[in-house]
Amino acid sequence: MTIAKWVLLVLYLVVAGIAVFDVGAGLSLTVARVFGVLVAIHFVEFLFKFKTLRNAEGSLLNHVMQTMLFGFAHWRPLEKA
């Protein structure tokens, strides 16, 4: 896994932790909305890059899951290869 993916994964975990342990500051709803927007953006990325993901080596399901998590940090290196 690349450095960019590790950074994104740690960022997601920190933000999710903040949302879980929110003590009434209303941050949980904001974080949920941000994650919802991220899922929508990554889904659009998946639709636009489906051909690249399908033609790449490995499982299509793996590429779909990684695109939904990491977005361009996953499919960009596949495009360059």
ZAMARGU-4260 file (C-alpha; in steps of 0.2 Angstrom, whole numbers, plus 5000, padded with zeros to 4 digits):
<rodrens>
0) 5000/5000/5000 | 5007/5017/4995 | 5010/5031/5007 | 4995/5041/5000 | 4984/5027/5005
5) 4991/5025/5022 | 4988/5044/5025 | 4970/5043/5019 | 4967/5028/5030 | 4974/5036/5045
10) 4964/5052/5041 | 4948/5042/5039 | 4951/5033/5056 | 4955/5049/5065 | 4939/5058/5059
15) 4928/5043/5062 | 4935/5042/5080 | 4931/5060/5082 | 4913/5057/5076 | 4911/5042/5087
20) 4917/5051/5103 | 4909/5067/5100 | 4902/5074/5116 | 4888/5084/5110 | 4897/5097/5099
25) 4887/5092/5084 | 4902/5086/5075 | 4895/5068/5071 | 4882/5075/5059 | 4895/5085/5050
30) 4907/5070/5049 | 4893/5059/5042 | 4889/5072/5029 | 4907/5073/5024 | 4908/5054/5022
35) 4892/5054/5012 | 4899/5066/5000 | 4916/5057/4999 | 4906/5041/4995 | 4897/5050/4981
40) 4913/5057/4974 | 4922/5040/4974 | 4907/5032/4966 | 4907/5045/4952 | 4926/5042/4950
45) 4922/5023/4949 | 4910/5026/4935 | 4922/5037/4925 | 4937/5025/4928 | 4928/5009/4926
50) 4937/5004/4910 | 4954/5007/4918 | 4949/4997/4933 | 4942/4983/4922 | 4957/4982/4911
55) 4969/4982/4926 | 4977/4966/4933 | 4969/4959/4948 | 4951/4957/4954 | 4938/4970/4948
60) 4930/4969/4965 | 4946/4974/4974 | 4948/4989/4962 | 4930/4994/4966 | 4933/4993/4985
65) 4950/5002/4984 | 4942/5016/4973 | 4928/5018/4985 | 4941/5020/4999 | 4955/5029/4991
70) 4949/5037/4975 | 4962/5044/4964 | 4976/5037/4975 | 4971/5020/4969 | 4966/5022/4950
75) 4979/5035/4946 | 4994/5023/4947 | 4984/5010/4937 | 4982/5023/4923 | 5000/5027/4923
80) 5005/5008/4922
</rodrens>
